[in-house]
Each structure stands twice: as C-alpha cells, then as structure tokens.
C-alpha cells in the first residue's frame, strides 16, 4: 500500500509540530517501501536561503572559483481510474555544484540541515580536486547573470491544484465521465490525472538568491468501444485522448468548460478511427495538425539545436546533432525555408519549461534559434555558450547563456534540456481545415504517437494517426500509416502554414543525461502543409 502525505504527517505529527518550516517545504518523501526522512532535530534552521548561502560560503572558502546551491521540494499527485489515488508524494533535495581548478564537483542529498550542507560543499570541492589530479582543467563559463537578491516568482495560475480537495477533483472527473456516457453509452471511458508542484531555492557565488514555484497539470482519457461484429476488425477499439496535454498551468486548465465540447469531438474522432482504409505507399502532399507539427518540431529542431548535443557532450547518452559545426553553421545553415521561424522560449505562458530564472540563475528569455529557415542560435547553458565565443566576438556580442539549464530536482546535476519552442504563425489566418481544402489528394497527419529519430536528429520515422484527403476533404483513417522524414528536407518542403488563430500548445518530454533526467517542455505550433511526404506501412516487413 502506498503511504500518502496526509497519513505520514499524522503519524509524525509531534515531531513536525516542533518545526518552524512550513509543511509545504518539508524534505519528505512518502512512497512504497521507503521514506527519506532525516531526524526532526536536524531541521533546526527555518531560513532556507541561509542554508543555501552557507553552502556557497563553505565551497568558496575552500578555493572554489564558482559555487551554486539548489534546494527543491516537489509534490506529485496521480489519480487513476478516476476514483483511485495512486500517488500522493512529497520529497526534497539539496545539491551543491562547484568549479575548482577547471573541473566540476557535485554532491546532493535528501536532507536539509547545516551539517549536511557543510558535508556536501566539502564533498563537491573534494570531487573537483580529485578530477584535477588526472586532467588539466578546461572548463569556462559564459558571463554570469546579474545578481538577484532574494527574488521570488510563482508561476501565474488561478488555482494551485494542491489546494483543491481530492473530492472536488474526483467529482469533476466523474462528471466528465457521465457526460461522455450520456452522449454515447457505448463509449466506455476513464481518466488519468497528474499534477506536480515544484518549489526551488537557489544561491550562487554570483550574488544571486531566489525562490520560484512552478506547476504541471495534465489529463489523459481512454475511450473504449466494445466488440462489434459489424466492424471489419471485430475487436474492441481503445483510443487514448490527451485531453489536457501536460502544461505549466493550474487546476483551471482542467476545469475549463471547453473541455466538455472537446471531449465530444474526441469521442467522434475515436468512432471514426474504427473504420480505416489500407495504406497506399507513395509520396503525397500532407497537412499536419498543430499537435503533429509540435511533436516533429520538438524531436528534430528541438533536439538538434541543443548545443551540448551539437558539441558531442551527449554522445554516450541521448545522442549528438547533425548541426555538428555550430560556429560555422550559425547564420549560414539553412534548416528550413523562409516560412520557418522558431524560438526557444522559457517565458511562454503555460509552458512546461517556463521559469523566471534557469538553474544557473540566468533570467528566462525568448531566443530565436531558426530565423526564416536559417539557424540563428543554439539553446545554451553558461558552460556550452562559451564554445560560441568566436561567433559572439565576430558579431560584437557578449558571451552569454540563453537560459537553457534545468534539472529534475536538486538531487540531479543541472544540465541542458529542450526549452519551450514557439513556431511563428503565417501572415494569412488559415486554419487546419483551410489547409486541407488546398489539397486535391494527400493525407492529414492528425496526431503523432512516436518519433523514432536517429542519433543525430536527422532521419526519422513518424508514426501516428493519418486520414486520407480527397478533393479538399478529410476521408477515412489510414491503417498502419507512418512517414519517413529527413529534418532539413522536411522543413524546406513546408509549403503553407496556419495563421495565429490556429495555434495550439502541447507538452512533451526530453530525457537525457547520466543518470537520466526527464524534463518537460512545451511546443506552440500551427498546422502546415508539407510537400512530397513518403507514406509507408509501419507494420510491413
């Protein structure tokens, strides 16, 4: 049985009552099999900033050239099958990162205390010293951000999901289930709800101290139709609906009244997906819905423009990039046609990777990485940005990070992950249906279930749900459909794009590093027409 937060706090009530830290900041994890809880007596300093600054001071006094300390408190909740709370966990962590003699050192722990901070700081410096004995230090950082003294930021949401009772959440989910059944009694359905709240504290030797709170909310639904002899498949049909794709939003994102209308549309989509036509392998012009454009954009340009991948830092992990000569390619390499402009945007409203400051204290910003089809920048950290010094100097600009550093929690070394991506819309306000009407024969990529991309983010097979287009109208779904793409050729073939009102945002995951960290990011995209797409049968051998 999984212990929940409430039962744990009740069991440890007398110990917790003695603490001056608010309950939301306790470094506690209650989960099946283990509870990471230090003794209550070790939590004797309610000033979290003082703990963080102590770690910086100790590291610097031991000869570190740079030090930063992060403390995180994360709470997660998951409701499955509407009426069953599968997870209600809360845990904390502290991590100390230093540079000494040109090498990183890093130590982390689940315990918040002065003694533990001291141990971690000394251990991180000792680790850097050990590395320095075996290799000459080459590490350098881009210019530090302007110091922020005791800054604080909370992601703007209307309702913190953890202030909404379990009963209220379940009532809403049951109501949604009933609405679907009232619409179509055959549509057996159930949901999966997830929420996360992350509080992070930061202090560095660059005189920055801040606290920020972020949220993540999502709702997935499964619609299942029973076996029907009239269908050619003769099987039960199940369809997973990403009704509320992961986003940096509050409970209002889930209870938006539009969700009922959208769910009925998804029910009709699920019914249509039961009747398919076989793949006719060939090349066609295709219209991608915004969710399909977003998925492909994240997997191709999102991954390829992470500078650590382009430099080969992730070669033994998630992979590299076909943009393998960053300094020479900046401002010259054509990755798409003039219709393609994409920004890395950590300020995006509702973005999964939206923050006020990144995990190095760099202010969140919006950076154009593809400008009218030309690679204009990379997603960078303070460490990786220094490798573009030649480019920055050539253009008379300072060597700075654009704020792409992040981490799953303070227990992990902060690294580069894909930022939120924002694709510019077309000048003409075309909708998805407007783009469909432009094709006499082709197909529409409605959604993407998986992008199987190679080591360099260059070649990929995209699987998902596709529909025929005949004489400007959507026809039956295509069974076993997939397309094969090559990143530059795909984005150069983009013949038309949707306008501002066709924009949609979707949440995805970027997993990388050793140990692996899985971080969310959002992609805001518009529908698009791509020419000469290779349509294949994904099940053919």
Secondary structure by P-SEA (a helix, b strand, c coil): ccccaaaaaaaaaaaaaacccccccccccccccccccccccccccccaaaaaaaaaaaaaaacccbbbbbbbbbbbbbbcccccccccccccbbbbbbccccbbbbbccccccaaaaaaaaaaaaaaaaaaaaccccccccccccccccccccccccccccccccaaaaaaaaaaaaaaaaaacccccccbbbbbbbbbbbbbccccccbbbbbbbbbbbbbbbbcccccccccbbbbbbbccccccccccccccccaaaaaaaaaaaaaaaacccccccbbbbbbbbcaaaaaaaaaacccccccccccccccccccbbbccccccccccccccccccbbbbbcccccccccccccccccccbbbbbcccccccccccccaaaaaaaaaaaaaaccccccccccccccccccccccccbbbbbbccccccaaaaaaaccccccccccccccccccccbbbbbcbbbbbccccccccccbbbbbbbaaaaaaacccccccccbbbbbbbbbbcccbbbbbbbbbbbbbbbcbbbbbccccc
